[in-house]
Structure formats: C-alpha cells, structure tokens
Amino acid sequence: MSKRRPSGDGMVRKRDDGRWEGRIVVGHKNNGDSIFRYIYADTQKELTAKLRQNIDAYQGIDLTEQSRMTLSEWLDQWLDRRMAGTVRGDTLDGYRRDLNNHVKPRLGQKQLTKITPADLNDLYAHLLEHGRLSRRQSSGLAPATVHGIHTTLHHALKTAVEEGLLPANPAEGVTPPKLPRSPKGILNNDQLDTLMAAISRDPLWHDFFYVELTTGLRRGELCGLKWRDFDSETGTLNVRRTIHMKKGGGLSEGDTKTYAGMRAILLPKSTVQLLRERKRAALTEWIFPDPLKPENPTHPGGAYRRLKKLLEEAGLPNIRFHDLRHTFATHALAGGVDAKTLSGILGHTKASFTLDTYAHVTGDMQRHAAGIVGDFIQDIL
C-alpha cells in the first residue's frame, strides 16, 4: 500500500436536489484510474468541512480495487487465506460459524469501506437482544459471545487496513459488551498443602496432579504429553499438543491453543525426579495413559471427575480444573517469578495478558515493593 495524500479533483457542485457534492481520490485501480469517495452536505460550507475531514482521514492511504468488495467477501478471504493454518481447526470453525450466523446476515452485503462504528454498535445491540438462532431460551446472545464476535471482527478489519482495503478499522470506535468477571478459584497455601496431602494418598493419580500443580499446564496439554516430550537429562518438558474431547464421545489430538502454546518448560527438580522414576515403568508412549486403556491418553473428563472427588474428600472448595493453573500462576508470581518468565511457562502470547489476568497478585506485589522502597528511603534519610 503506497502512501499518498488524497485530494479533491476539482469537482464540487450543487446538485439538482439542492445538496452539495464533492469527491476526493482515495486510491487507484490496477490500470491507474482514480478511486473516488463522494461526500454530500446541505451547504457548501458544510461540504468544505467534510471534505477536509475526509482528506485528513485518508491521508497516507491508497486503496485498491479490492476495497470495493463486500464485508462478506472480505471475511471469506480473511478466513480462507489469512487465518487457515494460523489457528487450530476448531478455532477457525468457530470464527466461520459466528461470522456466517451472526455477522453476514446483517452486514455481509454492505461494501467493506462503508462499514461504520455505528453499524457494529447496532449489530452488537441486535445480537444481545435477538441473536440466538434457537428460540427455546432467551433470544439474546450472552455478552461474552458478542464480545468474542467483536474480537474476531476487529481482527478481520485490522487485517483489511494492513492490506490497504480500509483507511481505518471501524471496530476501533466500538465498545463491545463487557465481559463478566468470574472470580478465580485459587487455593491458598494451607489449601494447597491439603490438596498435596490428598493426592499423595492416591497412587493412581498422584503424578498427574503433581505435574499439574508444578507446571500449570492446561488440562488437554497435560493429557497429551508423550515420553518423547520429556528430556530427562536437561529436565525439560516440551508442550507440543493437546487432547480434545469430541462431540459424541472420543478424543482427538490437536495443536496447542496458540503458537505460544508450543513451548519448552524447565521443570522443578522434584518433578524431573518424579518423571524419571515414572519413565522406568512406562509401557506406553503417553506419560499419563488412560488407566483402563493404556494405549490412549488420560481422558480430560476423567481427570476432571477425579479432581472433583479429591476436593470433596479433602473438604476443599469446589474449584474447576483450570483453577489449578490459576493456583500455580498465582503462587509463582507471589513467589517472585517475573511475569515474562511466567508468560512463557503458561504459553501466553503476551506477558501483558499474564499481568492483566493476575492483577490481584501484581497489585499485592506492588504494595509490598512500595513498602520496601519506603523503608529503604526512610533509612537513607
């Protein structure tokens, strides 16, 4: 996309209906002909102001003929040519389903360059009120679902800007529905000690939960570990895959949640020793095989049910499996592990996401640091 300054072509006229019309050059066709944007106003003064605003908005932009495509056409291109192969197959299917079911029916036929923040606000309001395809329940989509649709659209439109199809991303001017913040079930020190004692009395599941509590792996990642992923010499564990539960039963092996999810973790010494001893008795490629079908990995559903039973027997809060990951991360941060390092261990794409997710811990750490600095300065003075 070359950088040009849009300009009027000298055409400002009063229309037969009494309104004023002007146009600016916003791009060029493959043969070099100009692509115009037409602006209308009730008075010549208003038109002059609008022309100036549009010239500023399109400064540095040189749109191509493809910018004339509809939103629906662009979304298909974005899914098939830009996203395919960069995200997991089921993630891509989810993007396609949301866009086909909820975005294209209302905005799909509108020209890409004519999508406005107001269009997106209207779309989200409609989805919150009437977005469900099934009328058996409330007719509106959940705020979290609409927020996810906004995130997908924002990404698609941002790519269109990068490729010279849009002057700016209309999704930038939209406030999506707020996500409800559900409290994380994090075990404190005493509760964590209780859980460790509980798993020590369960020889079948002890190693599985010990590795989880010392690595913070996602449940599917833990179930998907193979012995070739463990380097007993360096004490490194390579996270390369995840196990999914398929609809209708059965398991499938797939890629990690993100590319950052493909990672190598340097294990604590106790975890390295545990896996070395476990490897000596291994009869299958899986580090944690299904107890009844060792040729298969541990079923994520079975791990979930066993955790619930352990929590109940130990008198602990009824937390989710994912909260074991939150517990690991919280204690790691509180123990002095920096956010960048923890982000790599957890497989987060950005350290900023780790900081946002565990702001409750970093806030406590900042207060502690402020106290240390205050004492330090006071001693000097």
C-alpha positions as CSV (number, residue, x, y, z in Angstrom):
1,M,0.0,0.0,0.0
2,S,1.7,3.2,-1.1
3,K,1.4,6.4,0.9
4,R,-0.5,9.2,-0.9
5,R,-2.3,12.2,0.2
6,P,-5.9,12.1,-1.0
7,S,-7.1,15.1,-2.9
8,G,-10.2,16.6,-4.4
9,D,-10.3,16.5,-8.2
10,G,-11.8,20.0,-8.5
11,M,-15.3,18.7,-8.6
12,V,-17.6,20.5,-6.2
13,R,-21.1,21.1,-7.4
14,K,-24.6,21.9,-6.3
15,R,-26.9,19.1,-7.2
16,D,-30.4,19.4,-8.7
17,D,-31.9,18.4,-5.3
18,G,-30.2,21.4,-3.6
19,R,-27.5,19.5,-1.8
20,W,-23.8,19.9,-2.4
21,E,-21.5,17.1,-3.6
22,G,-17.7,16.8,-3.6
23,R,-15.3,13.9,-4.1
24,I,-11.7,13.0,-3.2
25,V,-9.3,10.5,-4.6
26,V,-8.7,7.7,-2.1
27,G,-7.0,5.1,-4.2
28,H,-6.2,3.7,-7.7
29,K,-7.3,0.9,-9.8
30,N,-4.9,-1.6,-11.4
31,N,-5.0,0.5,-14.6
32,G,-4.1,3.7,-12.8
33,D,-7.6,5.2,-12.8
34,S,-8.6,7.0,-9.6
35,I,-11.0,5.6,-7.0
36,F,-13.2,8.3,-5.7
37,R,-15.0,8.8,-2.4
38,Y,-18.1,11.0,-2.7
39,I,-19.2,13.4,0.1
40,Y,-22.5,15.2,0.4
41,A,-23.8,18.1,2.5
42,D,-26.7,20.5,2.7
43,T,-24.5,23.6,2.4
44,Q,-21.2,24.5,0.6
45,K,-19.6,25.4,4.0
46,E,-20.6,22.1,5.5
47,L,-19.3,20.3,2.4
48,T,-15.9,22.1,2.7
49,A,-15.6,20.9,6.3
50,K,-16.5,17.3,5.4
51,L,-14.0,17.3,2.5
52,R,-11.2,18.5,4.9
53,Q,-12.1,15.8,7.4
54,N,-12.1,13.1,4.8
55,I,-8.8,14.3,3.3
56,D,-7.3,14.0,6.7
57,A,-8.8,10.6,7.4
58,Y,-7.5,9.2,4.1
59,Q,-4.0,10.7,4.4
60,G,-1.4,8.1,3.7
61,I,-4.0,5.7,2.3
62,D,-4.1,4.4,-1.3
63,L,-7.0,1.9,-1.6
64,T,-7.1,-0.8,-4.2
65,E,-9.9,-2.1,-6.4
66,Q,-10.5,-4.8,-3.8
67,S,-11.7,-2.3,-1.3
68,R,-15.0,-2.3,-3.3
69,M,-15.7,-5.8,-2.1
70,T,-18.5,-6.5,0.4
71,L,-17.8,-7.4,4.0
72,S,-19.0,-10.9,3.3
73,E,-16.4,-11.3,0.5
74,W,-13.6,-10.0,2.7
75,L,-14.5,-12.2,5.7
76,D,-14.3,-15.3,3.4
77,Q,-10.9,-14.2,2.1
78,W,-9.7,-13.5,5.6
79,L,-10.8,-16.9,6.9
80,D,-9.5,-18.9,3.9
81,R,-6.3,-17.1,3.0
82,R,-5.1,-15.4,6.2
83,M,-6.4,-17.4,9.1
84,A,-6.3,-21.0,7.8
85,G,-3.2,-22.7,9.1
86,T,-2.5,-20.0,11.7
87,V,-5.1,-21.1,14.3
88,R,-6.4,-24.5,15.3
89,G,-9.1,-26.1,13.0
90,D,-11.8,-25.9,15.7
91,T,-11.0,-22.3,16.4
92,L,-11.3,-21.5,12.7
93,D,-14.6,-23.3,12.5
94,G,-15.8,-21.2,15.4
95,Y,-14.8,-18.0,13.7
96,R,-16.6,-19.1,10.5
97,R,-19.7,-20.2,12.3
98,D,-20.0,-16.9,14.2
99,L,-19.4,-14.8,11.2
100,N,-21.8,-16.8,9.0
101,N,-24.6,-16.9,11.5
102,H,-24.4,-13.5,13.2
103,V,-22.5,-11.0,11.1
104,K,-23.1,-11.8,7.4
105,P,-26.9,-11.8,7.6
106,R,-27.0,-8.2,8.8
107,L,-23.8,-6.6,7.3
108,G,-22.4,-9.0,4.8
109,Q,-23.8,-7.3,1.7
110,K,-22.5,-3.8,2.7
111,Q,-19.4,-2.6,1.0
112,L,-16.3,-3.1,3.2
113,T,-15.3,0.6,3.1
114,K,-18.8,1.7,4.2
115,I,-18.9,-0.3,7.4
116,T,-19.0,2.2,10.3
117,P,-18.7,2.0,14.1
118,A,-22.5,2.7,14.2
119,D,-23.1,-0.4,12.1
120,L,-21.1,-2.5,14.5
121,N,-22.8,-1.0,17.6
122,D,-26.2,-1.7,16.0
123,L,-25.1,-5.3,15.2
124,Y,-24.0,-6.0,18.8
125,A,-27.2,-4.5,20.2
126,H,-29.3,-6.7,18.0
127,L,-27.2,-9.8,18.9
128,L,-27.7,-9.1,22.6
129,E,-31.4,-8.8,22.2
130,H,-32.3,-11.3,19.3
131,G,-29.1,-13.1,18.4
132,R,-30.0,-16.7,19.3
133,L,-30.8,-18.9,16.4
134,S,-32.8,-21.2,18.7
135,R,-35.8,-19.6,20.4
136,R,-36.1,-22.2,23.2
137,Q,-34.2,-20.0,25.6
138,S,-33.6,-16.2,25.9
139,S,-33.5,-14.8,22.4
140,G,-30.3,-12.8,23.0
141,L,-26.7,-13.9,22.9
142,A,-24.6,-13.8,26.0
143,P,-22.3,-10.7,26.4
144,A,-19.3,-13.0,26.3
145,T,-20.4,-14.4,23.0
146,V,-21.0,-11.0,21.4
147,H,-17.6,-9.9,22.8
148,G,-16.0,-12.8,21.1
149,I,-17.7,-11.9,17.8
150,H,-16.3,-8.3,18.2
151,T,-12.8,-9.7,18.8
152,T,-13.0,-11.7,15.6
153,L,-14.4,-8.8,13.5
154,H,-11.8,-6.5,14.9
155,H,-9.0,-8.8,13.8
156,A,-10.5,-9.2,10.3
157,L,-11.0,-5.5,9.8
158,K,-7.5,-4.8,11.2
159,T,-6.1,-7.1,8.5
160,A,-8.1,-5.2,5.9
161,V,-6.5,-2.0,7.0
162,E,-3.0,-3.6,6.8
163,E,-3.7,-4.7,3.3
164,G,-4.9,-1.3,2.0
165,L,-8.6,-2.1,1.8
166,L,-9.7,0.2,4.6
167,P,-8.4,3.6,5.8
168,A,-9.1,2.8,9.4
169,N,-10.6,0.0,11.5
170,P,-14.3,0.8,12.3
171,A,-14.1,-1.7,15.2
172,E,-11.7,0.7,17.0
173,G,-14.6,3.1,17.6
174,V,-16.8,0.5,19.2
175,T,-17.2,-0.5,22.9
176,P,-18.1,-4.2,23.0
177,P,-20.2,-5.7,25.8
178,K,-18.2,-6.0,29.0
179,L,-17.1,-9.5,30.0
180,P,-18.5,-10.7,33.3
181,R,-15.5,-11.2,35.6
182,S,-16.0,-14.5,37.5
183,P,-13.7,-14.9,40.5
184,K,-10.9,-17.4,40.1
185,G,-10.9,-20.3,42.5
186,I,-7.3,-20.1,43.8
187,L,-6.2,-22.3,46.6
188,N,-4.3,-20.5,49.4
189,N,-1.1,-22.0,51.0
190,D,-3.0,-24.1,53.5
191,Q,-5.5,-25.4,51.0
192,L,-2.7,-26.2,48.6
193,D,-0.9,-28.2,51.3
194,T,-4.2,-30.1,51.9
195,L,-4.5,-30.9,48.2
196,M,-0.9,-32.1,48.0
197,A,-1.6,-34.4,51.0
198,A,-4.8,-35.7,49.3
199,I,-3.0,-36.6,46.1
200,S,-0.2,-38.3,48.0
201,R,-2.8,-40.9,49.1
202,D,-3.9,-41.6,45.5
203,P,-1.1,-43.5,43.8
204,L,-3.0,-43.8,40.5
205,W,-3.4,-40.0,40.1
206,H,-0.7,-38.5,42.3
207,D,1.9,-38.0,39.5
208,F,-0.7,-36.4,37.2
209,F,-1.8,-33.8,39.7
210,Y,1.7,-33.2,41.0
211,V,2.9,-32.3,37.5
212,E,-0.1,-30.0,37.0
213,L,0.5,-28.2,40.3
214,T,4.2,-27.6,39.4
215,T,3.7,-26.6,35.8
216,G,0.3,-25.0,35.4
217,L,-0.4,-26.9,32.1
218,R,-3.8,-26.7,30.5
219,R,-5.7,-29.9,31.1
220,G,-5.6,-31.1,27.5
221,E,-1.9,-30.3,27.3
222,L,-1.2,-32.4,30.4
223,C,-3.2,-35.3,29.0
224,G,-1.4,-35.0,25.7
225,L,2.2,-35.4,27.0
226,K,4.3,-38.2,25.5
227,W,7.6,-39.6,26.7
228,R,9.4,-38.1,23.7
229,D,8.4,-34.7,25.1
230,F,10.4,-35.2,28.3
231,D,14.2,-34.7,28.3
232,S,15.4,-36.4,31.4
233,E,19.0,-35.0,31.0
234,T,18.1,-31.4,30.9
235,G,14.9,-31.6,32.9
236,T,12.9,-30.0,30.1
237,L,9.3,-30.7,29.1
238,N,8.2,-29.8,25.6
239,V,4.5,-29.0,25.2
240,R,3.5,-29.8,21.6
241,R,-0.1,-31.0,21.5
242,T,-3.4,-31.0,23.4
243,I,-6.2,-33.6,23.7
244,H,-9.7,-32.6,22.9
245,M,-13.0,-34.3,23.8
246,K,-15.0,-34.7,20.6
247,K,-18.8,-34.2,20.4
248,G,-20.5,-37.5,20.7
249,G,-17.5,-39.1,22.6
250,G,-14.0,-40.0,21.8
251,L,-10.8,-38.0,21.8
252,S,-8.7,-36.1,19.2
253,E,-5.1,-35.0,19.2
254,G,-4.5,-31.4,18.1
255,D,-2.3,-28.4,18.3
256,T,-1.9,-26.3,21.4
257,K,-4.2,-23.3,21.9
258,T,-1.8,-20.8,20.4
259,Y,1.6,-20.8,18.8
260,A,3.0,-19.6,22.1
261,G,1.5,-22.7,23.5
262,M,4.3,-24.7,21.7
263,R,6.9,-24.3,24.4
264,A,9.6,-25.9,26.4
265,I,9.4,-25.8,30.2
266,L,12.3,-26.2,32.6
267,L,10.8,-28.4,35.3
268,P,11.4,-28.2,39.1
269,K,13.9,-30.8,40.3
270,S,11.2,-32.7,42.2
271,T,9.1,-33.0,39.0
272,V,12.1,-34.1,37.0
273,Q,12.8,-36.9,39.5
274,L,9.2,-38.0,39.6
275,L,9.1,-38.3,35.8
276,R,12.4,-40.1,35.6
277,E,11.1,-42.8,38.1
278,R,7.8,-43.0,36.2
279,K,9.5,-43.5,32.9
280,R,11.3,-46.6,34.1
281,A,8.0,-48.4,34.4
282,A,6.4,-46.9,31.3
283,L,4.6,-49.3,28.9
284,T,3.1,-46.8,26.5
285,E,4.1,-43.6,24.6
286,W,1.9,-41.5,26.8
287,I,3.3,-40.0,30.1
288,F,-0.2,-40.3,31.6
289,P,-2.1,-43.1,29.8
290,D,-5.7,-44.0,30.4
291,P,-5.7,-46.3,33.4
292,L,-8.1,-48.7,31.7
293,K,-6.8,-48.3,28.1
294,P,-3.1,-47.5,28.3
295,E,-2.8,-47.2,24.5
296,N,-4.8,-44.0,24.9
297,P,-4.0,-40.8,26.8
298,T,-5.8,-40.0,30.0
299,H,-9.3,-38.7,29.2
300,P,-9.7,-35.0,30.2
301,G,-13.2,-35.8,31.5
302,G,-11.8,-38.5,33.8
303,A,-9.2,-36.1,35.2
304,Y,-11.9,-33.5,35.9
305,R,-14.1,-36.0,37.7
306,R,-11.1,-37.3,39.8
307,L,-10.2,-33.8,40.8
308,K,-13.8,-33.1,42.0
309,K,-13.7,-36.3,44.1
310,L,-10.4,-35.4,45.6
311,L,-11.6,-31.9,46.5
312,E,-14.8,-33.3,48.1
313,E,-12.9,-35.9,50.2
314,A,-10.4,-33.2,51.3
315,G,-13.0,-30.7,52.2
316,L,-11.6,-28.2,49.7
317,P,-13.5,-25.6,47.6
318,N,-15.2,-27.0,44.5
319,I,-12.9,-25.3,42.0
320,R,-12.5,-26.0,38.3
321,F,-9.6,-27.9,36.8
322,H,-8.4,-24.7,35.2
323,D,-8.2,-23.1,38.6
324,L,-5.2,-25.4,39.3
325,R,-3.5,-23.5,36.6
326,H,-4.5,-20.2,38.2
327,T,-3.3,-21.5,41.6
328,F,0.1,-22.4,40.1
329,A,0.4,-19.0,38.4
330,T,-0.7,-17.0,41.5
331,H,1.8,-18.7,43.8
332,A,4.6,-18.4,41.1
333,L,4.1,-14.7,40.9
334,A,3.8,-14.2,44.6
335,G,7.0,-16.3,45.0
336,G,9.0,-13.9,42.8
337,V,8.7,-15.4,39.3
338,D,8.6,-12.4,36.9
339,A,5.6,-12.0,34.5
340,K,7.7,-12.5,31.3
341,T,9.0,-15.9,32.5
342,L,5.7,-17.0,33.8
343,S,4.1,-16.0,30.5
344,G,6.4,-18.4,28.7
345,I,5.7,-21.2,31.1
346,L,1.9,-20.8,30.8
347,G,2.1,-20.4,27.0
348,H,0.5,-16.9,26.9
349,T,1.1,-14.9,23.8
350,K,2.0,-11.7,25.7
351,A,3.3,-11.0,29.2
352,S,0.8,-8.2,29.4
353,F,-2.0,-10.8,29.3
354,T,-0.4,-12.6,32.2
355,L,-0.2,-9.3,34.1
356,D,-3.9,-8.5,33.4
357,T,-5.0,-11.9,34.3
358,Y,-3.2,-11.9,37.6
359,A,-3.6,-8.3,38.5
360,H,-4.7,-9.3,42.0
361,V,-1.3,-10.7,42.7
362,T,0.7,-8.0,41.0
363,G,-1.2,-5.4,43.0
364,D,-0.1,-7.1,46.2
365,M,3.4,-7.3,44.9
366,Q,3.5,-3.6,44.1
367,R,2.2,-2.7,47.5
368,H,4.9,-4.9,49.1
369,A,7.5,-3.3,46.8
370,A,6.3,0.2,47.8
371,G,6.7,-0.7,51.4
372,I,10.3,-2.0,50.8
373,V,11.2,1.2,48.9
374,G,9.6,3.4,51.5
375,D,11.6,1.7,54.3
376,F,14.7,1.9,52.2
377,I,14.3,5.7,51.6
378,Q,13.4,6.3,55.2
379,D,16.6,4.5,56.3
380,I,18.7,6.7,54.0
381,L,17.0,9.9,55.2
